[in-house]
Amino acid sequence: MKNYVQPGRTITLAAPYAVASGDGLLVGAIFGIATASAILAEQVEACLVGVFDLKKTASQAWSVGDKIYWDNTNKEATKTVGTNTLIGAAVEAVGNGAGETIGRVRLNGTA
């Protein structure tokens, strides 16, 4: 196929804000996980698919299979739809305790 470019599991994006390796980033309709640290507008590789542990909204319980969204204001994963961007689904249940701030998410590769 002459028009094939790449598998698309990771792509290079301009960081929309400063990110550390493992941080979520949203560029338009593309959500990914930074593979390295980058300052604003610096090029960074972003993973678009896979399972990642992400900072989540505290005091919010998740069940396996819940749709998970990216809250770009607070830079965290959430079940709250609102104006947030769909990024994938929860693959592990997590409680709603104030200290339960990490959730496991399977990214869906699209936003």
Secondary structure as the mmCIF struct_conf table of DSSP 4:
data_model
#
loop_
_struct_conf.conf_type_id
_struct_conf.id
_struct_conf.beg_label_comp_id
_struct_conf.beg_label_asym_id
_struct_conf.beg_label_seq_id
_struct_conf.end_label_comp_id
_struct_conf.end_label_asym_id
_struct_conf.end_label_seq_id
TURN_TY1_P TURN_TY1_P1 LYS A 2 ASN A 3
BEND BEND1 ARG A 9 ARG A 9
STRN STRN1 THR A 10 ALA A 14
BEND BEND2 PRO A 16 TYR A 17
STRN STRN2 VAL A 19 VAL A 19
TURN_TY1_P TURN_TY1_P2 SER A 21 GLY A 22
STRN STRN3 GLY A 24 VAL A 27
TURN_TY1_P TURN_TY1_P3 GLY A 28 ALA A 29
STRN STRN4 ILE A 30 ALA A 34
BEND BEND3 THR A 35 ALA A 36
STRN STRN5 ALA A 38 ALA A 38
TURN_TY1_P TURN_TY1_P4 LEU A 40 ALA A 41
STRN STRN6 GLN A 43 CYS A 47
STRN STRN7 VAL A 49 LYS A 55
STRN STRN8 LYS A 56 LYS A 56
TURN_TY1_P TURN_TY1_P5 ALA A 58 SER A 59
STRN STRN9 TRP A 62 TRP A 62
TURN_TY1_P TURN_TY1_P6 VAL A 64 GLY A 65
STRN STRN10 LYS A 67 ASP A 71
TURN_TY1_P TURN_TY1_P7 ASN A 72 LYS A 75
STRN STRN11 GLU A 76 THR A 78
BEND BEND4 LYS A 79 LYS A 79
TURN_TY1_P TURN_TY1_P8 GLY A 82 THR A 83
HELX_LH_PP_P HELX_LH_PP_P1 ASN A 84 ASN A 84
STRN STRN12 THR A 85 ALA A 90
BEND BEND5 VAL A 91 GLU A 92
STRN STRN13 VAL A 94 VAL A 94
TURN_TY1_P TURN_TY1_P9 ALA A 98 GLY A 99
STRN STRN14 ILE A 102 ASN A 108
BEND BEND6 GLY A 109 GLY A 109
#
